[in-house]
Amino acid sequence: MLSLHQLTCFLATYEHGSLTGAAEQLGYAQPSVSEQIRALEKSLGVQLFRRVGRGVVPTTVADTLRPHAERVLAAVEEAQQSVRRVKSFETGTIRFGMFGTARLYAGAGLVADVLSRYPGVRVELIGQNSTDVQEDLRRGRIEAAMIAVPSVNSEGFEVTPVARDELVYISRDPARLESPVTAHRLALASLVMPETTWRADDSTRKVLRQMLHETGRNPQTRIEVEDVETAVELVGMGYADSVIPKGAAVQLLPRLAPEAGWVSLRPRTYDTFAIVHRAGATLSPAAQLMIQLATNRIQAIADPL
């Protein structure tokens, strides 16, 4: 039966037209290459080369065999590379970008999903806001991310929306939750809003500015904070109201503001979450895994797209 070693010697001899040249390329002794060629010819029952002077000339059978041998060796190399990638993946570092409040949707659970499959890896979830994550993508610090679409400049990126989460109005005052909140009511509200560092680019604030465009006003913030947990606590204390994603409200209100509630905006308004990576990029197995797991996690809480 023919072997990969025989095919390797055959292709080197075919390329160089010389057993000596093939041996030098492969780092073998010339008699070893000759022996492999003879064994291959015996296995196939054909003559592959004719001696001409100090070299060899391939026969018609050798011409026929060459492309098949090349495909076989290429397939073996691809298989070896795949195994090496998986081996490296199982012991390497996985980096993935997430928008700031993603920890409420998929943070610890997403890491647990990864480690249950590959206990030897190191995991990095990167990002406090979609704007920063987008910059990390642009600079090549991470391969892929899940971020809020309104914050994404799609130029140079491939953007795949996977879910949307309704933005809701939260308040401790039951009277403010009796009916959906219109743009006019929102323009008059006293609000506490998170993501103050990124207030110009934050996805939720962009959506609200679009909603209030018809009133000629921007949302009026009484209090600015960095994280959504602090905003929810202040709502629970009655100092202001806020607008946050429904997924965050469902998780945080019972724990941080049990006397507060939420109501929809009118018209209903949404944040859209998308998988983003550089256009035309070939994603590593690690990035593909994170995309799959993060999508599963976010779609279990938000509305799938």
C-alpha positions, -999 to 999 in steps of 0.1 A, spaced: 0 0 0 13 34 -9 23 58 20 25 95 25 63 92 27 63 76 -8 41 104 -22 63 131 -6 94 115 -23 75 111 -56 65 148 -57 100 160 -48 115 138 -75 89 150 -100 96 186 -92 134 184 -93 137 158 -121 165 143 -100 167 118 -71 196 137 -58 177 170 -59 147 154 -42 170 140 -14 185 174 -8 152 191 -6 138 165 19 170 161 39 172 124 31 200 102 17 196 96 -21 193 58 -17 164 63 7 145 84 -19 152 58 -46 139 31 -23 107 50 -17 101 55 -54 107 18 -61 83 8 -34 57 32 -48 62 18 -83 59 -17 -70 27 -9 -51 11 7 -81 25 -18 -106 38 9 -129 70 28 -139 69 64 -127 103 77 -139 129 69 -166 165 76 -161 180 101 -185 217 110 -179 220 120 -143 183 128 -139 149 112 -143 119 120 -166 84 114 -154 63 89 -173 27 95 -184 15 76 -154 36 100 -132 19 129 -148 -15 114 -140 -5 106 -104 9 140 -96 -23 161 -90 -37 133 -69 -6 131 -48 -7 169 -43 -43 168 -32 -36 140 -7 -7 158 9 -25 191 10 -55 174 27 -31 159 53 -15 193 59 -49 209 64 -59 182 88 -27 187 108 -32 225 109 -68 220 121 -56 198 149 -29 224 158 -55 251 158 -78 232 181 -49 222 204 -39 259 206 -75 269 211 -80 245 240 -51 260 259 -50 296 247 -68 328 254 -103 336 240 -111 374 236 -145 387 228 -160 421 229 -193 429 246 -213 460 252 -214 474 287 -246 459 301 -240 426 284 -229 413 318 -266 413 327 -275 392 297 -245 369 291 -215 378 313 -209 350 338 -231 326 319 -211 331 287 -178 325 305 -193 293 321 -204 281 287 -169 284 274 -151 268 303 -175 239 305 -164 230 269 -127 240 272 -116 241 308 -80 249 299 -86 282 281 -83 317 295 -113 340 288 -114 378 283 -147 396 279 -138 431 268 -157 464 267 -176 489 289 -194 505 260 -201 496 223 -181 526 212 -149 513 229 -155 478 216 -158 491 181 -124 508 184 -109 476 197 -123 458 166 -109 485 143 -74 482 158 -74 444 156 -73 439 194 -103 416 192 -117 395 163 -154 398 169 -179 413 193 -216 417 202 -225 454 205 -255 477 201 -260 485 164 -268 523 167 -232 528 181 -216 510 151 -202 528 121 -206 498 97 -178 510 73 -152 483 72 -173 460 93 -197 431 88 -227 436 110 -252 408 117 -282 417 139 -291 388 162 -316 403 188 -334 434 199 -344 445 234 -372 469 241 -363 502 259 -386 507 289 -393 536 312 -387 528 349 -401 548 378 -410 544 415 -441 565 410 -471 542 399 -488 572 383 -460 575 358 -465 539 348 -502 539 341 -497 543 303 -469 541 278 -446 571 279 -447 593 248 -420 615 234 -436 646 250 -438 630 284 -402 618 281 -390 653 272 -405 666 305 -392 638 327 -364 641 352 -340 613 344 -310 595 357 -290 580 329 -260 556 329 -231 556 305 -222 592 312 -186 589 298 -201 577 264 -232 599 265 -226 612 230 -223 578 215 -243 555 238 -268 534 219 -298 540 242 -293 577 242 -290 578 204 -324 560 202 -340 584 227 -326 614 208 -342 601 176 -375 595 195 -375 631 208 -365 647 176 -401 657 169 -403 676 202 -371 696 195 -356 686 228 -331 661 241 -337 639 272 -332 660 303 -309 643 327 -310 653 364 -283 627 373 -255 612 353 -239 580 364 -216 554 348 -233 520 355 -269 510 351 -270 494 386 -265 528 402 -292 544 379 -317 517 390 -309 522 427 -315 559 424 -348 552 406 -357 529 435 -349 558 460 -373 580 440 -347 606 429 -354 603 392 -367 580 365 -347 563 337 -349 545 304 -330 512 302 -333 479 282 -361 457 293 -337 428 300 -318 450 324 -350 461 341 -363 425 345 -330 415 362 -322 446 383 -355 460 395 -365 431 418 -330 433 435 -321 470 435 -355 488 432 -383 465 443 -408 493 446 -402 505 411 -418 492 379 -415 497 341 -437 506 312 -432 507 274 -424 538 254 -448 550 227 -440 540 200 -422 510 213 -385 515 209 -357 490 208 -319 486 211 -306 462 185 -277 439 192 -254 426 165 -224 405 159 -197 426 144 -163 418 129 -140 433 103 -154 428 67 -138 399 49 -121 385 81 -115 348 85 -126 342 120 -107 318 143 -124 288 159 -124 307 192 -142 337 177 -167 315 160 -174 297 193 -179 330 211 -203 343 185 -224 311 187 -225 311 225 -231 348 229 -259 347 203 -275 319 222 -273 337 255 -287 371 242 -315 355 222 -326 336 253 -333 370 270 -340 395 242 -361 390 211 -343 370 184 -338 385 150 
